[in-house]
Amino acid sequence: MKPVPSFITSARGALFDLDGVIVDTARFHYQAWRRLAAELGFEFTEAHNERLKGVSRMRSLEILLEIGGLQFDEARSVELATKKNAWYVELISKMGPEEILPGAADYLRQLRADGVKIALGSASKNAPMILDSLGITGLFDAIVDGNHVAKAKPDPEVFLLGATRLGLQAADCVVYEDAEAGIEAAHRAGMKAVGIGDPAILGAAEFVIPGLHALLKPAGLPF
């Protein structure tokens, strides 16, 4: 493991994406989309699902319908997307603390112990429910989700609002992201970024790690 850079250890604020950083809900999205496809009479595979990652709900539906060779008017499309989301919400409502990605909760607690302010910066409108299900809502000083912003990443709105709610300047914050669009949003907000995942994909980030567990301090020791 490379030494932890000073921009992480000196940051006064930390802003986290949710899915892929703190928890992995991708499989629940897939299950819900697959169920919808089955109801419409065609198969939706994991390979198909790769096309939906990082895409909005309505665009995801358009892709799914393209795969099935189907087309509906706007009213029917909204009805189908709403149904899929209801199934997804049903699945994530059953989540528990065991779903938290390795080291994520411990790292949040480590930051709090170090006096760092923490915000969530997620496009998911279900983020508050997910955090409640995981039992970690209290680890965040601010939550900014899809209910609070009008522009999706790579627009920096979600991170700029997060910094504002923490009472900090952008330069005082570091972003933890697993997507290229999130890394770009962080940079456009004037923040440095820690990429969670594959360095080949997240190479634009200032520092890339496999997961938040990689930033946990050895017991009783500083970095």
C-alpha positions, 0 to 999 in steps of 0.5 A: 500500500502506498503512503496515504497522501497529505491531502487526505490526512489534512482534509477537514471535510470528507464527501462520500458517494454511496453505491460502490463506496460504502455499500454495493446496491448494484445487484439489487438494481439488477434484480429489479430490472431483470424482474421487469424484463421477465414481466415484459417477456424477455431476458435481461442478463448481467452483461446487459446490466453493464450498460445501465451502470451510472445511467439515470433511471429513465435512460436505464429503462430506455436501454432495457426496452431497446434490448427487449425490442419494445417501445412505449409512450411516456406515461407507460414508461414512467409507470414501468420505471416506478414499478421497477423502483418500488421493487428495488426499494423493497429489496434495499429495505431488507438490507442490514449492517452486514451489507456495508463494504469492508472497512467503510463504517470503521473509516467513517468512525476514524474520520469522526474521531480525527475531527473530520466532518463527513457528508454524503454526496449521492445521486440516489433518492433512496440514500436516506433509507439505505443509510438507515437500513445500514445503521450509519446515518449518525456517522454523517454530518450532512446528507446530500442526495438526489432529492436535493440537487437538480444536476447529475454528476459530473456536474459538481453541484452535489459536492459543492452543496455538501461542502456548504452544508459542512460549513467548509470551503471546497479546497478543505474537502476530499471526495471518495468516489467509484465512478469517473463521472464522480471524479470529474465532479470532484475536480470541477468542484475544486476538490481532490478525489480518492478513487475506489476501484480500478486504477485503470478506470479511475486514473484521474483521481489523485489516489486510488484504492481498492476500498476504504479498508485500505485507509484504516490506521493500524490499531493505536497508530497514526498514519 
